[in-house]
Amino acid sequence: MTTTKKTPTTQTRPFEPVLTRAADAETTSDPSSVMTLFADSGNTGGRLTSYRSTFAEGAVGAPAHLHTKASELFFVIDGRLQVLVGEEVTVLEAGDFLLVPPYTPHAFAAAPGATADALFVFTPGADRFDYLRLLGRVMRGEADPQEIKDSSERFDNHYVDSPAWREVLAARG
């Protein structure tokens, strides 16, 4: 009797190598951060989305939220990034790596008194660039914040309440 091993199937599509030159990368910004967009789901066969965010001193990056489909990777290039993971708050320093699995509440901001520069990767990918563009428009007062709430399923970005993160934000003043 011969047995065959089934190869698992994936939800990803074939894609060409992706090279994004710094000079050609799209950027989007809000009053306290700049996001440099590298690769989105559409050009990675659904495998990942990646961008870089630089945060001004005191910048609040994202409120408490979770993703139901994607894991989110943080790599701090420079500065210090204060993060919530579950209900624990910690500070990531340059060179630190963090991977947040699906369904884990998290939030982030430049650490008090610091700037932050971080690489973000979501896997599997989603059309996050449209979310980042929308977020920038909302932060600049060019779009209604309700659009963010209405897009939670599309962008797999679900806001949650976190007493620990509220306490962090209250301490900032």
Number of C-alpha atoms within 10 A of each C-alpha: 2 3 5 5 5 6 6 5 6 7 8 14 12 10 12 8 7 11 10 11 9 11 6 11 15 14 17 18 19 17 11 15 20 17 24 20 23 22 21 23 21 15 17 21 16 19 20 23 25 22 21 20 21 23 27 20 18 16 21 20 20 12 19 25 21 24 22 13 17 21 19 23 17 20 20 22 19 18 20 25 29 20 25 22 21 18 16 11 16 13 15 23 19 15 12 15 14 14 14 18 19 15 15 17 22 25 22 23 25 27 24 17 11 17 19 26 23 27 19 20 22 24 18 18 24 23 17 22 23 13 19 20 16 20 21 20 17 17 15 12 11 11 14 13 14 9 13 17 12 10 14 14 11 12 18 19 20 17 18 13 11 18 11 16 22 12 10 17 13 9 9 10 5
